[in-house]
Amino acid sequence: MDFIKKHGIQMVLVIGIFVLLIRIITLFMPCSEQEFQPIVVVSREQGSGSRTIFQEMLERDYHNEGMTFDAIIHPGNGIIANFVAKNPNAIGYVSLSTYLRHRDVLRGLSIDGIAPTPANMLSGVYPLIRPFNLVYPTKYIGDIERVFVYFATTTEGLTALEKTGVVVDFKHANPFNYNGFGELSGSVTFGGSTSTESSVLALIDAFTAFFPDVNIAYMAVGSGGGIQGALDGTFSLAFVSREVTDLERLAGLEVVQYSVDGLVIIVNPKNPRKHLTLAQLRAIYHGEIRYWDEIGWILQ
């Protein structure tokens, strides 16, 4: 105690000088001009499955459901990917399949040291994963829909899905025995998430290769629009990129999870960063971190 009283001022001065030196060294470290630019935060619109699940992931064990007021809102994964690819200061989130289609012009960040790979998503260690669900009201489903739902769980269906970049589990899959269904024909309309669009279209192509007299249209209207369309009969099958709520289930929807997807945090390749912590990502989207240099060199 006597030592602190005697040398307290000197200790404060030494600590202050040390902090100042660290800041000076940091300023003179080689860095890109991007370090001192404002972070351009990009997000999906309210009601999209991607935004819903993204905010749920960020707010887990954290009581703040807001998003920075100046976030730029775009209504689709592809639009966000293209925007970030053209803006060196931007950060956004897209589905794994979207990222894989644009990875030559984007960088996908590791979160808490875990890379956004299919293996990490299937094992559950990657922190930003979500289900891809197929939903339908039993009163609107016909033979085409019943066979399609079954097809999505078979080896052939899962193979078609995997080629689009979504994460599937073949552990309990069986080959598709199309001879057991006779001749199918007719036209139906499916709809739902923009995140599921590429995987659903691939599934439709694989399915109609077995049943060429079947015509299936898909309308990418978002998860919320898909749920509404399934309930009012606009779509005989709907696809959502989030969990289906208890209220939606009580309204009469059956739910089948057909794959797993991860949200990949993307930046422009000119951005030197390759990693973020979940806490940093949360702070960026809450507006608590507004400039790239606020994250700091030590945390890279």
C-alpha positions in Angstrom: 0.0 0.0 0.0 2.8 2.4 0.8 4.5 1.5 -2.5 1.3 2.4 -4.4 0.9 5.7 -2.5 4.6 6.6 -3.2 4.7 5.5 -6.8 1.1 5.8 -7.9 1.6 8.8 -10.2 4.7 7.2 -11.8 2.8 4.0 -12.5 -0.1 5.9 -14.2 2.4 7.7 -16.3 4.2 4.5 -17.3 0.9 2.8 -18.2 -0.2 5.9 -20.2 3.1 6.0 -22.1 2.9 2.2 -22.8 -0.7 2.6 -24.3 0.4 5.6 -26.4 3.4 3.6 -27.8 1.1 0.7 -28.7 -1.2 3.1 -30.5 1.7 4.7 -32.4 3.1 1.3 -33.4 -0.4 0.2 -34.6 -0.8 3.4 -36.7 2.5 2.8 -38.5 1.9 -0.9 -39.1 1.4 -1.6 -42.8 -2.4 -1.5 -43.6 -4.8 -0.9 -46.4 -6.8 2.3 -46.8 -9.8 0.2 -46.0 -8.8 0.1 -42.3 -9.9 3.6 -41.6 -13.2 3.5 -43.6 -16.6 3.1 -42.2 -18.1 -0.4 -42.2 -20.9 -0.7 -44.7 -23.4 -3.0 -43.0 -25.6 -5.0 -45.4 -28.6 -7.0 -44.3 -31.7 -8.8 -45.7 -35.2 -7.3 -45.3 -37.6 -7.9 -42.4 -39.5 -11.2 -42.8 -36.8 -13.0 -44.8 -35.7 -16.3 -43.3 -32.1 -15.3 -43.6 -32.5 -12.2 -41.5 -34.8 -13.9 -38.9 -32.3 -16.7 -38.3 -29.3 -14.3 -38.4 -30.7 -12.1 -35.7 -31.7 -15.1 -33.6 -28.2 -16.4 -33.8 -26.7 -13.0 -32.9 -29.0 -12.5 -30.0 -28.7 -15.9 -28.4 -27.9 -15.2 -24.7 -27.8 -11.5 -25.6 -30.8 -9.2 -25.0 -30.6 -6.7 -27.9 -32.7 -7.4 -31.0 -31.8 -4.1 -32.8 -29.8 -3.6 -35.9 -27.8 -0.5 -36.8 -30.0 2.2 -38.2 -27.9 2.7 -41.3 -27.7 -0.9 -42.5 -28.3 -1.2 -46.2 -31.2 -3.5 -46.9 -31.4 -5.8 -49.9 -34.1 -8.3 -50.8 -32.1 -11.3 -51.9 -28.9 -13.3 -51.4 -27.6 -12.7 -54.9 -28.1 -8.9 -54.6 -26.2 -8.8 -51.3 -23.4 -10.9 -52.8 -23.1 -8.6 -55.8 -23.2 -5.5 -53.6 -20.4 -6.7 -51.3 -18.3 -7.8 -54.3 -18.3 -4.2 -55.5 -17.8 -2.4 -52.2 -14.5 -2.9 -50.4 -15.9 -1.7 -47.1 -19.0 -3.8 -47.0 -20.0 -6.8 -44.8 -23.0 -9.0 -45.4 -24.4 -12.5 -44.9 -25.6 -15.0 -47.5 -26.5 -18.6 -47.7 -23.7 -21.1 -48.3 -24.9 -21.9 -51.8 -24.9 -18.2 -52.7 -21.4 -17.8 -51.4 -20.1 -20.9 -53.3 -21.5 -19.4 -56.5 -19.7 -16.1 -55.9 -16.6 -17.1 -54.0 -14.3 -15.9 -56.7 -15.4 -12.3 -55.9 -16.0 -12.7 -52.2 -14.2 -13.7 -49.0 -16.1 -15.8 -46.5 -14.9 -15.2 -42.9 -14.3 -17.7 -40.2 -16.4 -17.1 -37.1 -14.8 -17.8 -33.7 -12.0 -19.6 -35.6 -14.4 -21.9 -37.4 -14.5 -21.9 -41.2 -17.8 -21.9 -43.1 -17.4 -25.3 -44.6 -20.1 -28.0 -45.3 -18.4 -30.4 -42.9 -18.4 -27.8 -40.1 -22.0 -27.1 -40.7 -23.1 -30.7 -40.8 -21.3 -31.4 -37.6 -22.9 -28.4 -35.9 -19.7 -26.7 -34.8 -20.1 -23.7 -37.1 -22.1 -21.1 -35.1 -24.3 -19.8 -37.9 -26.4 -22.7 -39.2 -30.1 -23.0 -40.0 -32.5 -25.6 -41.4 -34.0 -25.6 -44.9 -37.5 -26.7 -44.3 -40.2 -27.9 -46.7 -43.7 -27.1 -45.5 -47.2 -27.9 -46.7 -50.8 -27.9 -45.6 -52.3 -31.4 -45.9 -55.5 -30.0 -47.5 -53.6 -28.8 -50.6 -51.2 -31.6 -51.2 -51.7 -34.0 -54.1 -49.8 -37.0 -55.6 -47.1 -34.9 -57.2 -46.4 -33.1 -53.9 -46.4 -36.4 -51.9 -43.9 -38.0 -54.3 -41.8 -34.8 -54.4 -41.5 -34.7 -50.6 -40.4 -38.3 -50.5 -37.9 -37.7 -53.4 -36.2 -34.9 -51.4 -35.1 -37.5 -48.8 -33.8 -40.1 -51.2 -30.2 -40.6 -52.4 -31.1 -39.0 -55.8 -32.8 -36.1 -54.2 -30.0 -35.4 -51.7 -27.4 -35.7 -54.4 -29.1 -33.0 -56.5 -29.3 -30.8 -53.4 -25.6 -31.4 -52.4 -24.5 -30.2 -55.8 -25.9 -26.7 -55.1 -23.9 -26.3 -52.0 -26.4 -27.1 -49.3 -25.5 -29.5 -46.5 -27.2 -32.9 -46.6 -26.9 -36.1 -44.6 -27.0 -39.4 -46.6 -27.0 -41.6 -43.5 -30.6 -42.7 -43.7 -31.2 -42.1 -47.4 -32.4 -44.8 -49.8 -32.5 -45.0 -53.6 -35.6 -43.5 -55.3 -37.9 -46.3 -56.6 -39.8 -44.3 -59.2 -41.5 -47.4 -60.7 -43.6 -47.6 -57.6 -45.5 -44.4 -58.4 -46.8 -44.9 -61.8 -47.3 -42.0 -64.3 -47.4 -38.6 -62.8 -48.5 -35.5 -64.8 -49.7 -32.0 -64.2 -48.6 -28.6 -63.2 -48.0 -27.2 -59.7 -46.5 -24.1 -58.1 -44.1 -24.1 -55.2 -42.7 -21.0 -53.6 -40.7 -19.5 -50.7 -37.3 -18.5 -49.6 -34.8 -16.9 -52.0 -32.1 -18.8 -50.1 -33.6 -22.1 -51.0 -34.3 -21.2 -54.6 -31.2 -22.7 -56.2 -31.5 -26.0 -54.2 -35.2 -26.3 -54.9 -34.7 -25.7 -58.7 -32.0 -28.4 -58.7 -34.4 -30.7 -56.9 -37.2 -29.9 -59.4 -34.9 -30.7 -62.3 -33.9 -34.0 -60.8 -37.5 -34.9 -60.0 -38.9 -34.0 -63.4 -36.2 -36.1 -65.1 -38.1 -39.1 -63.7 -41.5 -37.6 -64.4 -41.2 -35.5 -67.7 -45.0 -34.9 -67.8 -44.8 -32.9 -64.5 -44.3 -29.1 -64.6 -43.3 -27.3 -61.4 -42.9 -23.6 -61.1 -41.0 -21.9 -58.2 -41.7 -18.4 -57.0 -39.0 -16.9 -54.8 -41.0 -14.7 -52.5 -39.1 -15.1 -49.2 -39.8 -17.4 -46.3 -42.7 -15.3 -45.0 -44.3 -15.2 -48.4 -43.9 -18.9 -48.7 -45.6 -19.6 -45.4 -48.5 -17.3 -46.3 -48.7 -18.9 -49.8 -48.9 -22.4 -48.3 -51.6 -21.4 -45.9 -53.8 -19.7 -48.6 -53.3 -22.3 -51.3 -51.1 -20.2 -53.6 -48.3 -22.8 -53.2 -48.9 -26.5 -52.7 -45.4 -26.8 -51.2 -43.4 -24.0 -49.6 -39.7 -23.7 -48.7 -38.4 -21.7 -45.7 -34.9 -21.0 -44.6 -35.6 -20.8 -40.9 -37.4 -22.7 -38.1 -41.1 -22.9 -38.5 -42.9 -21.3 -35.5 -45.3 -23.1 -33.2 -48.0 -20.7 -34.4 -47.4 -21.6 -38.0 -47.5 -25.3 -37.2 -50.8 -24.8 -35.4 -52.2 -23.2 -38.5 -52.0 -26.6 -40.1 -48.5 -26.8 -41.7 -46.6 -30.1 -41.9 -42.8 -29.6 -41.8 -39.9 -31.7 -43.3 -36.3 -30.6 -42.9 -34.5 -31.6 -46.1 -31.1 -30.0 -45.5 -28.9 -27.7 -43.4 -27.5 -24.4 -44.6 -25.0 -22.0 -43.0 -25.0 -18.2 -43.2 -21.6 -17.1 -44.5 -20.3 -13.7 -43.4 -18.9 -12.1 -46.5 -16.5 -9.2 -47.2 -14.9 -7.9 -50.3 -11.5 -9.6 -51.2 -9.8 -6.3 -50.8 -10.6 -6.4 -47.1 -7.6 -8.0 -45.3 -9.7 -9.7 -42.7 -10.2 -13.5 -42.6 -11.7 -13.9 -39.2 -14.2 -12.3 -36.8 -15.5 -13.4 -33.4 -19.3 -13.7 -32.9 -19.0 -10.8 -30.4 -17.4 -8.6 -33.0 -20.0 -9.5 -35.6 -22.7 -8.7 -33.1 -21.1 -5.3 -32.3 -20.9 -4.5 -36.1 -24.5 -5.2 -36.7 -25.6 -3.4 -33.6 -23.7 -0.3 -34.7 -21.3 -0.5 -31.7 -18.3 -0.9 -34.1 -18.5 1.4 -37.1 -15.0 1.6 -38.5 -12.8 -1.3 -39.5 -9.8 -0.1 -37.5 -11.9 -0.3 -34.3 -11.6 -4.1 -34.4 -7.9 -3.8 -34.0 -4.8 -5.5 -35.3 -4.4 -7.7 -32.2 -7.8 -9.4 -32.9 -7.0 -10.4 -36.4 
